[in-house]
Amino acid sequence: MKYLLQLSICLLLMVGAAAQQGPRRAIDFNKGWRFCLGDAASSKEPAFNDKTWRLLDLPHDWSIEGRFDSTHPAGNAGGALPGGTGWYRKTFTLENVTAENNVRIEFDGVYRDAEVWINGHYLGKWPYGYTSFDYDLTPYIHTGAKKNVIAVKVNNSRQPNSRWYTGSGIYRDTRLVITKKTAFEHWGTFVYTTEGYDGQITFHATSNVLNLATRKPGVKVTCTLFDPSGKQVAALGGTPDAQAGSFRFKTALKDPALWSVATPALYKAVFKIFDSEQLTDEWETAFGVRYFSFDAQKGFSLNGIPMKIQGVCMHHDLGALGAAFNRSAARRQLRILKEMGVNAIRTAHNSPDPQFLDLCDEMGFLVMDESFDMWAKKKNKYDYYNDFPEWHRRDLEHMVKRDRNHPSVFMWSIGNEIREQFDSTGITLAKELVNIVKALDTTRPVTCALSENRPDKNFIYQSKALDVIGLNYHIEAYEDFPKNYPGEKFIATENVSGLATRGYYDGPADSLRLWPSGSKFKYVEKGNPDYTVSAYDNVAAYWGSTHEQTWRIIKKHDYLSGLFVWSGFDFLGEPVPYPYPARSSYYGIVDLAGFPKDVYYMYQSEWTDQPVLHMAPHWNWKNGQAVDVKVYYNQADEAELFLNGHSLGKRKKNDTSFHVLWRVPFEPGALKVVSRKNGKTVLERTVHTAGLPAKIALEIENPVLQQHREDLAFVTIRVLDRDGNLVPGASNEVQVTSSAAAAVIAMDNGYQADLASFQTSRRKVYNGLGLAIIKGLRTGMATITVTAPGLEPATIQIRVKE
């Protein structure tokens, strides 16, 4: 949700002095916190001396700052990083707040068991680490020049509590919201559109107002709509619903601009409250005009146009940044996925940062918004199962109420591979959870990601509460889905679990290896000593399948509405198929640093209209060694391979294949592939045998940083030979320095078993590539220099703005 004046107000420690007056002040509360790792009960007291504590800004994840160690209780499934208990404190004043105001603090996410005190008064505890929550500070605050102290205890010491890396701390945004007494209820305004039988689009809104029962006769609420160009298209007065304590709005929208994944047009609704003609609150939200449907025979359609859901699953960490949310880092991930052809994201297995959904609204992604990885039956010793009985209703309601105005959100998922599938409690709980969702939103279908594909064995399915049946893996069951689930609608909620390390290749490319091979093996029995996995798309976990196998069946049938590949990016933790020192996953189509693996181009060739030609692997091998050369192409009839100018023949894909393959005895030189359509060249790609590392080349994404947005720049580091070829096996250690306007805050190279800290300015590249993440410190130009012993250095510039 978006709050009035959010971008124009800058919060200093003196909140009242910085905040502009208005009916609603939503104030960034991220700056100037004190932090201490450890536990001391006296930290909650206002008089506690925190001057020796570390000064930092939120969002913050202390786990990512720790060292990798197999003895950490989270284990390598949790990223082999520490948990523990930490305290945050902030001192502030409220000089422009009076008795006519309400003051609320909002947390977008704290992992985990967050307890909050204001001026020594205990506000409460929120166990689940992914829920947004808030507290009313009004009864306990000091106004004027008297100081207020807020203290937050975060306890992530009970481990293991997750199957992946969670991070620790206040890892999402916080804000203060100051309103009049008569104001909009938090998350109390719901906007949506419907399509009528004549094709007409109707706008609907319901808006709840605080204290309406006592002030109703003098309260009026208005709603003004603006189209994507900013033009006003409607001015509405609300009809009061005394029984519900709300106002309702409804109007027809003539020839609206439709939100879609290709053209994500966003409207804006501005709501105002007038109490006895005085403006007491103003709040706005973006929304999209779109309609969609699932059909048991025809699959999915958006705005009446059939569309295959080309989705990926994403965990919430941002690689080297850990769990601490950063908008430009999330935008980079989504940009890389968009260019691959992804049109949908599944938030696995929890509700995301609200800014992530803003980005999906703006960039054009459908989102399956997921709530839980477990219900009352545990998967880990200390996971959410303990809190589920008391907290699941509040957590689920918060997710739905917070996210239901986002046009990107098109499905709710109430769980992932829930163990209640296997007994009758699954029937009762599935019905209850779906009813909680439907009480707040009936405009979207509800699903659950089911790992048991046999309907007679799955009690969640037998509840008949799900609108769409979500199946994980078991692609062998998809052909018979209409027979086994008559009349049901289908979505593949999780698929593939293919494994790969960027730039590493084990042949034969057309083989299939299951790592691990079965449920009795925790790890691969005979893996590689350097903890690598072949990038030929020839390795998968035993429960999964290759990318091509999976897409082949999904593409074949209309009733299979689409899939969500596990996973879009590598993520911290869950490093199947290896034990420690592996500490991050191998599942991603893109590695942890954001560098695409080869299978990225298979999807790009299938999921986009842009011409694609990609060849793997590199061309540095032993003389005479048989090397499998795999080529992805589209918009062409054939591909022809040349080695040092000699043709090695042409290859054509058939209707069910997504690549062509040559087995070539290696000789040094140039390997070139040409794609053609009707005899005319479409694209050419050439890879040369690289020499020794000689120089560094840099490429920057986001070279102009807005400080107020906490922008980051991403610098790709390439190690090249003298002729400018990427050196595929290069592992040079590089040093990154910056002039005073910016700083290096993290580095990565995408290698899943690298135990060097991310919080460094010195790191080895992996297979010739590395990444440096840069933050602006003050306005001006910053020069970024990358050096390595024996290599020609490189520089690049970044501009930092307010």
C-alpha positions in Angstrom: 0.0 0.0 0.0 1.1 3.5 -0.6 0.8 6.4 1.8 0.3 10.0 1.2 3.5 12.1 1.5 5.6 9.0 2.0 8.3 10.1 -0.5 8.3 13.8 0.4 8.8 13.4 4.2 12.3 12.8 5.6 12.4 11.5 9.1 15.2 12.6 11.4 15.5 11.6 15.0 13.3 14.6 15.7 10.2 13.1 14.1 8.0 16.1 14.8 10.4 18.6 13.4 10.8 16.8 10.1 7.2 15.7 9.5 5.0 18.0 7.4 1.5 18.7 8.6 -1.3 17.0 6.8 -4.3 14.8 7.4 -2.0 11.7 7.3 1.7 11.5 7.8 3.3 8.2 6.9 6.9 8.6 8.0 9.9 6.5 7.1 11.1 5.2 10.5 14.2 3.3 9.2 16.9 5.7 10.1 18.9 6.0 13.3 18.3 2.7 15.3 20.7 1.3 17.8 21.4 -2.4 17.7 23.0 -5.0 20.0 23.4 -8.7 19.3 22.6 -10.5 22.6 19.9 -10.4 25.2 19.5 -8.2 28.2 16.0 -7.7 29.8 16.9 -4.2 30.8 17.2 -3.1 27.2 13.4 -2.4 27.1 13.7 0.3 29.8 13.6 3.9 28.5 16.5 4.9 30.7 18.8 2.1 29.5 22.1 3.5 28.1 22.5 2.3 24.5 25.2 4.7 23.4 27.7 1.9 22.9 25.4 0.0 20.7 25.9 0.0 17.0 24.1 2.7 15.0 22.4 1.5 11.9 19.5 2.0 9.5 16.8 -0.6 8.7 16.1 -2.9 7.0 18.8 -5.0 8.7 19.7 -8.7 8.8 22.3 -9.7 11.3 22.6 -13.3 10.2 24.2 -12.3 6.8 26.9 -10.5 8.7 28.0 -13.7 10.5 30.5 -16.3 9.3 29.5 -19.6 7.7 29.9 -22.5 10.1 28.4 -26.0 10.1 27.9 -25.8 13.8 25.3 -23.1 13.7 22.0 -24.6 14.8 20.2 -23.6 11.6 22.4 -26.0 9.7 23.4 -25.7 6.1 19.7 -25.9 5.2 19.5 -22.6 7.0 22.5 -21.2 5.1 25.0 -22.3 7.8 24.7 -18.7 9.3 24.0 -17.7 12.9 20.6 -16.8 14.5 20.5 -15.6 18.1 18.7 -12.8 19.8 19.1 -9.1 19.1 17.7 -5.8 20.4 16.9 -2.6 18.5 16.2 0.8 20.1 15.3 4.2 18.7 14.9 7.5 20.5 12.6 10.1 18.9 10.4 13.1 19.6 6.9 14.0 18.4 6.7 17.7 18.4 3.8 18.2 16.0 1.5 15.6 17.5 -1.5 16.6 19.6 -4.4 15.0 21.4 -6.3 15.0 18.1 -3.9 12.5 16.6 -3.5 8.8 16.6 0.1 7.4 16.2 0.8 3.9 15.0 4.0 2.1 14.2 4.0 -0.4 11.3 6.5 -3.3 10.8 6.6 -4.9 7.3 8.4 -7.9 8.7 10.6 -9.0 11.6 12.2 -12.4 11.8 11.3 -13.7 14.3 9.3 -13.6 17.7 9.3 -9.8 17.7 8.4 -8.1 21.0 7.9 -4.4 21.2 8.0 -1.8 24.0 7.2 1.9 23.8 8.5 4.0 26.8 8.7 0.8 28.8 5.1 -0.3 28.0 4.8 -3.7 26.5 2.9 -3.7 23.2 3.0 -7.3 22.4 4.7 -10.2 20.5 4.4 -11.3 16.9 5.9 -14.8 16.3 5.6 -15.3 12.6 8.6 -13.7 10.8 6.8 -12.9 7.5 3.7 -11.1 8.7 3.3 -7.3 8.6 1.9 -6.0 11.8 1.3 -2.7 13.7 0.8 -1.3 17.1 -1.1 1.8 18.4 1.3 4.0 20.2 -1.2 6.7 21.1 -1.8 6.0 24.8 1.9 5.7 25.6 3.7 8.4 23.7 5.2 11.7 24.9 4.5 14.8 22.7 6.5 17.9 22.4 10.2 17.9 23.2 10.0 14.9 25.6 11.8 11.9 24.2 10.2 8.6 23.3 12.0 5.3 23.3 10.9 2.3 21.3 12.6 -1.1 21.9 12.3 -4.3 19.9 13.5 -7.7 20.9 14.0 -10.2 18.1 14.5 -13.8 19.0 15.7 -16.1 16.3 17.6 -18.4 18.7 15.3 -21.4 18.6 16.8 -23.3 15.6 16.2 -25.0 13.3 12.9 -23.2 12.5 13.0 -23.2 8.7 13.9 -25.3 5.7 15.8 -22.3 4.1 17.7 -19.2 5.1 15.4 -16.7 6.9 17.7 -14.0 8.1 17.3 -12.4 11.5 16.2 -9.0 12.6 13.9 -6.1 11.4 14.6 -7.0 7.8 11.8 -5.0 6.2 10.7 -1.3 6.5 9.2 0.4 9.5 7.1 3.6 9.5 5.2 5.9 11.8 1.7 6.7 10.7 0.1 9.8 12.3 -3.6 10.5 11.6 -6.6 12.3 13.0 -9.0 10.4 15.2 -11.4 9.9 12.3 -9.2 8.0 9.8 -9.2 5.1 7.5 -8.7 1.7 9.2 -5.3 0.2 8.5 -5.8 -2.1 5.4 -9.5 -1.3 5.7 -10.0 -0.2 2.1 -10.5 -2.8 -0.5 -10.6 -1.9 -4.2 -11.3 -4.3 -7.1 -12.9 -4.4 -10.6 -15.3 -6.9 -12.1 -16.3 -7.7 -15.7 -20.0 -7.6 -16.5 -21.8 -9.8 -19.0 -21.7 -7.0 -21.6 -18.0 -6.7 -21.2 -18.3 -3.5 -19.1 -15.7 -3.1 -16.3 -17.0 -2.0 -12.9 -14.9 -0.4 -10.1 -15.8 -1.4 -6.5 -14.4 -0.2 -3.2 -15.2 -0.7 0.4 -13.6 1.6 2.9 -13.7 1.1 6.7 -13.4 4.3 8.9 -12.2 4.3 12.5 -14.7 5.7 15.1 -17.4 5.8 12.5 -20.1 4.6 14.9 -19.6 7.6 17.2 -19.2 10.2 14.4 -21.2 8.8 11.5 -23.7 11.7 11.0 -21.0 14.2 10.2 -18.7 11.9 8.2 -18.4 11.8 4.4 -16.0 9.8 2.3 -15.0 10.5 -1.3 -13.1 8.5 -3.8 -11.4 10.0 -6.9 -10.1 7.8 -9.7 -7.2 8.7 -12.0 -6.2 6.7 -15.1 -2.6 5.7 -15.9 -1.9 9.1 -17.5 -3.0 10.9 -14.3 -6.3 12.1 -15.8 -9.3 12.1 -13.4 -11.9 9.7 -14.6 -14.4 9.6 -11.7 -15.3 11.4 -8.5 -17.4 9.3 -6.2 -19.3 9.8 -3.0 -19.5 6.9 -0.6 -22.7 5.2 0.5 -22.4 4.6 4.3 -23.1 1.1 5.5 -23.9 1.7 9.2 -24.0 -2.0 10.1 -20.6 -2.7 8.6 -19.0 0.6 9.7 -17.8 1.3 6.1 -18.5 3.2 2.9 -19.1 1.6 -0.4 -18.2 2.9 -3.9 -19.2 1.6 -7.4 -18.9 3.0 -10.9 -18.6 1.9 -14.5 -15.2 2.4 -16.2 -15.5 3.2 -19.9 -12.9 1.7 -22.2 -10.3 1.3 -19.4 -6.6 0.6 -19.9 -6.3 -3.0 -18.8 -3.5 -4.2 -16.6 -1.6 -7.2 -18.1 1.8 -8.7 -17.9 2.8 -7.0 -21.2 1.2 -3.6 -20.3 0.9 -3.2 -16.6 -1.3 -0.1 -16.6 -2.0 1.3 -13.1 -4.8 3.5 -12.0 -4.9 5.4 -8.7 -7.7 5.8 -6.2 -7.6 8.6 -3.7 -9.9 8.4 -0.7 -10.7 11.3 1.6 -12.6 11.6 4.9 -14.5 14.8 5.8 -15.8 15.1 9.3 -18.2 18.1 9.5 -16.6 19.3 6.3 -13.1 19.2 7.7 -10.6 16.9 5.8 -9.4 14.4 8.4 -7.7 11.7 6.4 -6.4 11.1 2.8 -5.1 7.8 1.5 -4.3 6.4 -1.9 -3.7 3.1 -3.6 -2.7 1.9 -7.0 -4.9 -0.6 -8.6 -5.3 -2.4 -12.0 -8.2 -3.1 -14.2 -8.0 -6.7 -15.2 -10.0 -9.9 -15.3 -8.9 -13.5 -15.5 -10.2 -17.1 -15.3 -9.2 -20.7 -14.9 -11.0 -23.3 -17.0 -10.8 -27.0 -16.5 -10.4 -27.6 -20.3 -8.8 -24.4 -21.6 -6.5 -23.4 -18.8 -5.8 -19.8 -17.9 -6.8 -16.6 -19.6 -6.0 -12.9 -18.7 -8.4 -10.2 -20.0 -10.1 -12.8 -22.2 -6.8 -13.9 -23.9 -5.5 -17.5 -23.3 -2.1 -17.4 -21.6 0.2 -20.0 -20.2 1.5 -19.2 -16.7 5.3 -19.1 -17.1 6.2 -18.8 -13.5 9.1 -19.3 -11.0 9.2 -19.8 -7.3 11.2 -17.3 -5.3 12.4 -17.2 -1.7 12.7 -13.8 0.0 16.5 -13.4 0.3 18.5 -11.2 -2.0 21.6 -13.2 -2.2 24.7 -11.4 -0.8 22.3 -8.9 0.9 20.6 -11.6 2.9 17.0 -11.1 3.9 17.2 -7.3 4.3 14.9 -6.0 1.6 16.1 -3.5 -0.9 13.9 -2.3 -3.7 16.6 -1.9 -6.4 18.0 -5.4 -5.7 14.5 -6.9 -6.0 13.9 -4.9 -9.2 17.1 -6.4 -10.6 16.0 -9.9 -9.9 12.6 -9.2 -11.5 14.2 -7.5 -14.5 16.4 -10.6 -15.1 13.4 -12.9 -14.9 11.3 -10.6 -17.1 13.9 -10.8 -19.8 13.8 -14.6 -19.5 10.1 -14.5 -20.2 8.7 -15.1 -16.7 5.2 -13.8 -16.3 4.4 -15.1 -12.8 6.0 -15.4 -9.3 5.1 -17.7 -6.5 6.2 -16.3 -3.1 7.6 -19.4 -1.6 6.5 -20.1 1.1 5.4 -17.0 2.8 4.0 -13.5 2.2 6.6 -11.2 0.6 7.7 -7.6 1.3 4.9 -5.3 0.2 7.4 -3.4 -2.0 8.0 -6.6 -3.9 4.3 -6.6 -4.8 4.5 -2.9 -5.8 7.3 -3.9 -8.3 5.3 -6.8 -9.6 2.3 -4.4 -10.2 4.6 -2.0 -12.0 6.7 -4.5 -14.1 3.9 -6.9 -15.0 4.1 -10.1 -13.0 1.2 -12.3 -11.8 1.8 -13.4 -8.2 0.7 -16.4 -6.2 0.7 -15.0 -2.7 1.5 -17.9 -0.3 1.0 -18.0 3.4 2.5 -21.0 5.2 5.0 -23.9 4.8 3.4 -25.8 7.6 0.2 -25.9 9.6 -0.2 -27.7 12.9 2.2 -30.5 11.9 5.9 -29.5 12.0 8.7 -29.9 9.5 11.4 -28.5 11.8 11.8 -28.7 15.5 11.0 -25.0 16.2 9.0 -23.9 13.2 5.6 -22.2 12.9 3.6 -25.3 13.9 3.8 -24.2 17.6 2.3 -20.8 16.8 -0.2 -22.0 14.2 -3.2 -22.8 16.5 -3.2 -19.3 18.1 -1.9 -17.2 15.2 -2.9 -18.6 11.8 -6.1 -16.6 11.6 -4.3 -13.3 12.3 -1.4 -14.0 10.1 -3.6 -15.1 7.1 -5.9 -12.1 7.6 -3.0 -9.7 7.6 -1.6 -11.1 4.4 -4.9 -10.9 2.6 -5.9 -7.5 3.8 -2.5 -6.0 3.1 -2.1 -7.5 -0.4 -5.6 -7.6 -1.9 -5.4 -4.3 -3.7 -2.4 -5.4 -5.8 -3.4 -6.3 -9.4 -0.4 -8.6 -9.6 -1.8 -10.9 -6.9 -4.1 -13.3 -8.8 -4.1 -16.3 -6.4 -3.9 -17.0 -2.7 -2.1 -20.2 -1.6 -2.8 -21.4 1.9 0.2 -23.7 2.2 3.0 -25.7 0.7 3.3 -29.5 1.0 1.3 -29.4 4.2 1.5 -32.6 6.2 -2.2 -32.5 7.0 -2.6 -33.8 3.4 -2.3 -37.3 4.9 -5.0 -37.3 7.6 -8.5 -36.0 8.1 -7.4 -32.8 9.9 -6.5 -31.6 6.4 -10.2 -31.4 5.5 -11.1 -29.3 8.5 -8.1 -26.9 8.4 -8.3 -26.4 4.6 -11.9 -25.4 4.9 -11.1 -23.0 7.8 -8.2 -21.3 6.0 -10.2 -20.9 2.7 -13.1 -19.4 4.6 -10.7 -16.9 6.3 -9.5 -15.8 2.9 -13.0 -15.7 1.3 -14.3 -13.6 4.2 -11.9 -10.9 3.0 -11.6 -11.4 -0.7 -13.8 -13.4 -3.1 -12.2 -12.0 -6.3 -9.3 -14.5 -6.4 -9.1 -18.3 -6.4 -7.5 -20.1 -3.5 -5.1 -23.0 -4.0 -2.7 -25.1 -1.9 0.6 -26.6 -3.2 -0.1 -30.4 -2.9 2.8 -32.9 -2.9 0.4 -36.0 -2.8 -0.9 -36.3 -6.3 -3.3 -39.2 -5.7 -6.8 -37.7 -5.0 -7.8 -40.7 -2.9 -4.9 -40.1 -0.5 -5.0 -36.3 -0.3 -7.3 -35.0 2.5 -6.7 -31.3 1.6 -8.0 -32.0 -1.9 -10.9 -34.0 -0.4 -12.0 -30.9 1.5 -13.3 -29.6 -1.8 -12.4 -26.1 -0.5 -9.8 -25.3 -3.2 -10.8 -23.3 -6.3 -7.7 -24.5 -8.3 -5.8 -27.8 -7.7 -2.1 -27.1 -7.2 0.3 -30.0 -7.7 4.0 -30.1 -6.9 6.2 -32.3 -9.1 4.8 -35.7 -10.2 4.7 -34.7 -13.9 3.9 -38.3 -14.7 0.4 -37.6 -13.3 -0.4 -34.6 -15.5 -1.6 -36.5 -18.6 -4.3 -38.1 -16.5 -5.3 -35.0 -14.5 -8.7 -34.6 -16.2 -9.5 -38.3 -15.5 -8.3 -38.3 -11.9 -9.6 -34.8 -11.1 -12.8 -34.5 -13.2 -13.9 -30.9 -13.7 -11.1 -29.5 -11.6 -8.8 -26.6 -12.6 -5.1 -27.1 -12.6 -1.9 -25.2 -11.8 1.6 -26.7 -11.3 2.6 -24.9 -8.1 6.1 -26.3 -8.0 8.2 -28.1 -10.6 11.6 -29.3 -11.8 14.2 -29.0 -8.9 16.8 -29.1 -11.5 20.4 -28.6 -10.2 23.3 -26.7 -11.8 26.4 -24.7 -11.1 27.0 -21.8 -13.5 29.8 -22.6 -16.0 30.5 -26.2 -14.9 29.8 -29.1 -17.3 29.7 -32.9 -16.9 28.7 -34.9 -19.9 27.0 -36.6 -21.5 24.6 -33.7 -21.9 21.7 -36.0 -22.9 22.0 -38.1 -19.8 19.9 -37.8 -16.6 21.3 -38.0 -13.1 19.2 -37.9 -10.0 21.2 -36.3 -7.1 20.3 -37.6 -4.6 18.9 -40.7 -6.2 16.2 -41.5 -3.7 14.7 -40.8 -0.4 17.1 -43.1 1.5 20.0 -40.9 0.5 20.3 -37.5 2.2 23.1 -36.3 -0.2 24.4 -37.4 -3.7 26.4 -40.6 -3.3 29.1 -39.8 -5.8 29.2 -36.1 -6.5 32.0 -33.8 -7.5 34.8 -33.0 -5.0 34.4 -29.3 -5.6 30.7 -29.4 -4.8 29.6 -28.5 -8.4 26.7 -29.8 -10.5 26.6 -29.9 -14.3 24.9 -27.0 -16.0 23.7 -29.1 -19.0 20.2 -29.5 -17.5 21.0 -33.2 -16.9 20.8 -33.3 -13.1 17.7 -33.1 -10.9 16.7 -34.1 -7.4 15.0 -37.5 -7.3 11.5 -36.0 -6.7 11.9 -33.6 -9.7 12.7 -33.6 -13.4 14.7 -31.7 -15.9 13.6 -28.3 -17.2 12.9 -29.6 -20.6 11.0 -32.7 -19.4 8.7 -30.5 -17.4 8.1 -27.7 -19.9 7.4 -30.4 -22.6 4.3 -31.7 -20.8 3.1 -28.3 -19.6 3.3 -26.9 -23.1 1.5 -29.9 -24.6 -2.0 -29.5 -23.0 -4.3 -26.5 -22.7 -5.8 -27.7 -19.5 -2.4 -27.5 -17.8 -2.6 -23.7 -17.1 1.0 -23.3 -16.4 3.8 -23.9 -13.9 6.1 -22.4 -11.3 9.7 -23.6 -11.7 11.7 -24.4 -8.6 13.4 -22.0 -8.6 14.0 -18.6 -10.3 17.2 -17.7 -8.5 19.5 -19.7 -6.3 18.8 -18.8 -2.7 20.6 -19.1 0.6 20.2 -22.4 2.4 18.9 -25.8 1.2 22.0 -26.7 -0.7 20.7 -30.0 -2.3 22.5 -32.3 -3.2 25.6 -31.5 -1.0 26.4 -31.2 2.7 28.4 -28.3 4.1 30.5 -26.5 2.8 27.7 -26.1 0.3 25.5 -23.3 1.8 23.2 -22.1 -0.9 20.9 -23.8 -3.4 21.6 -25.2 -6.8 18.0 -25.0 -8.0 18.0 -21.6 -9.6 17.8 -20.8 -13.3 19.9 -17.8 -12.3 22.7 -18.1 -9.8 22.9 -16.3 -6.4 24.8 -13.4 -7.9 22.2 -12.9 -10.6 24.2 -14.5 -13.5 22.0 -16.7 -15.7 22.8 -20.4 -16.0 22.6 -21.9 -19.5 19.0 -23.2 -19.1 17.9 -19.6 -18.8 18.2 -19.4 -22.6 16.0 -22.5 -23.1 13.2 -20.6 -21.3 14.0 -17.4 -23.1 13.7 -19.2 -26.5 10.4 -20.7 -25.5 8.8 -17.9 -23.4 9.7 -14.8 -25.4 9.3 -13.5 -28.9 12.9 -12.2 -29.1 15.4 -14.0 -31.3 17.6 -16.3 -29.1 20.7 -18.3 -29.9 22.8 -19.6 -27.1 25.7 -22.1 -27.1 27.2 -24.0 -24.2 29.8 -24.8 -22.9 32.9 -22.6 -23.1 35.7 -23.8 -25.4 38.7 -24.5 -23.1 39.2 -28.3 -22.9 41.9 -30.9 -23.4 43.0 -31.7 -26.9 40.8 -34.5 -28.4 38.4 -34.5 -25.5 34.8 -35.2 -26.6 32.7 -32.2 -25.7 28.9 -31.9 -25.9 27.9 -28.7 -27.5 24.3 -27.8 -26.6 22.5 -25.0 -28.5 19.2 -23.3 -27.7 17.6 -21.3 -30.5 14.2 -20.0 -31.7 12.7 -18.1 -34.7 14.8 -20.3 -37.0 14.6 -23.6 -38.9 18.0 -24.9 -38.1 21.4 -24.3 -36.5 24.8 -25.1 -38.0 28.0 -25.5 -36.0 31.5 -24.5 -37.2 34.9 -25.3 -35.6 37.7 -23.2 -36.9 35.7 -22.5 -40.1 34.8 -26.1 -40.8 31.1 -27.1 -40.7 30.2 -29.8 -38.2 26.7 -30.2 -39.7 23.2 -28.8 -39.3 20.7 -29.7 -36.6 16.9 -29.1 -36.5 14.6 -29.3 -33.4 11.6 -31.5 -33.7 8.2 -30.6 -32.2 9.1 -31.9 -28.7 12.7 -30.8 -28.3 14.1 -27.5 -27.1 17.8 -27.8 -28.1 20.2 -29.3 -30.6 23.4 -31.2 -29.7 26.8 -32.0 -31.2 29.5 -34.2 -29.7 32.8 -32.5 -30.8 36.4 -33.6 -30.3 38.1 -30.5 -28.9 40.7 -28.5 -30.7 41.6 -25.0 -29.8 40.2 -22.1 -31.7 36.8 -20.7 -32.5 33.5 -22.5 -32.2 30.7 -20.7 -34.0 27.0 -21.4 -34.3 24.6 -19.9 -36.9 20.8 -20.1 -36.8 18.9 -19.7 -40.1 15.3 -19.4 -41.3 14.5 -20.1 -44.9 18.2 -20.2 -45.6 18.8 -16.7 -44.2 21.0 -16.1 -41.2 19.1 -15.0 -38.0 21.9 -14.9 -35.4 25.5 -16.0 -35.0 27.4 -16.7 -31.8 31.1 -17.5 -31.4 33.1 -18.6 -28.4 36.9 -18.7 -28.5 39.5 -20.7 -26.6 40.6 -18.3 -23.9 44.1 -17.6 -22.9 45.5 -16.7 -19.5 43.8 -14.0 -17.4 45.1 -10.6 -18.4 42.6 -7.8 -17.6 39.3 -6.9 -15.9 36.2 -5.6 -17.6 33.3 -4.0 -15.7 29.6 -3.5 -16.5 27.3 -1.5 -14.3 23.5 -1.7 -13.7 21.9 1.3 -12.0 24.7 3.9 -12.4 22.7 6.8 -10.9 21.7 6.2 -7.3 19.0 8.1 -5.4 20.0 8.2 -1.8 16.5 8.7 -0.4 15.4 5.5 -2.1 18.4 3.5 -0.8 19.3 2.6 -4.4 22.1 0.2 -5.1 24.4 -0.3 -8.1 25.4 -3.7 -9.3 28.9 -4.0 -10.9 29.6 -7.2 -12.9 33.3 -8.1 -12.9 34.7 -10.1 -15.8 38.2 -11.6 -16.0 39.3 -11.6 -19.7 42.3 -12.7 -21.6 44.4 -10.3 -23.8 41.9 -10.7 -26.7 38.9 -9.9 -24.6 37.6 -13.4 -24.1 36.1 -14.4 -20.8 38.4 -16.8 -19.1 36.0 -19.7 -18.1 38.0 -21.1 -15.2 39.3 -17.8 -13.8 39.3 -17.6 -10.0 41.4 -14.5 -9.4 40.8 -12.6 -6.2 39.8 -9.0 -7.0 39.7 -6.0 -4.8 37.0 -3.3 -5.2 37.5 0.2 -3.9 35.4 3.3 -4.1 35.9 7.0 -3.7 34.2 8.8 -0.8 30.7 9.2 -2.4 29.9 5.4 -2.3 31.0 2.2 -0.7 31.1 -1.5 -1.5 28.6 -3.2 0.8 28.7 -6.8 -0.5 30.3 -9.1 -3.1 29.3 -12.5 -4.6 30.4 -14.8 -7.4 27.5 -17.3 -7.6 29.5 -20.4 -6.4 27.3 -22.4 -3.9 30.2 -23.6 -1.7 32.2 -20.4 -1.3 32.5 -19.7 2.5 33.9 -16.2 2.2 31.8 -13.5 3.8 29.5 -11.6 1.5 30.2 -8.4 3.5 33.6 -7.7 2.0 35.3 -5.7 -0.8 37.7 -8.5 -1.7 36.6 -11.8 -3.3 37.5 -14.4 -5.8 35.6 -14.5 -9.1 34.1 -17.8 -10.1 34.4 -19.1 -13.6 35.5 -15.6 -14.7 32.6 -13.7 -13.1 32.0 -11.7 -9.9 29.6 -9.1 -8.6 30.1 -6.0 -6.4 27.2 -4.2 -4.8 27.6 -0.5 -4.3 25.7 1.9 -2.0 25.8 5.7 -2.3 27.0 7.6 0.8 26.7 11.3 -0.3 26.0 13.3 -3.4 28.6 13.4 -6.1 30.5 11.2 -8.4 32.1 8.0 -7.1 34.9 6.1 -8.9 34.8 2.3 -8.5 38.1 0.6 -9.1 38.7 -3.1 -9.4 42.2 -4.6 -9.2 43.8 -8.0 -9.0 47.5 -9.0 -8.9 48.8 -9.4 -12.4 45.7 -8.1 -14.2 45.1 -4.8 -15.9 42.6 -2.9 -13.6 39.3 -1.3 -14.5 37.3 1.6 -13.3 33.7 2.8 -13.6 31.8 5.8 -12.3 28.6 6.1 -10.3 26.6 9.3 -9.7 24.9 9.7 -6.3 21.9 12.0 -6.0 19.7 13.0 -3.1 
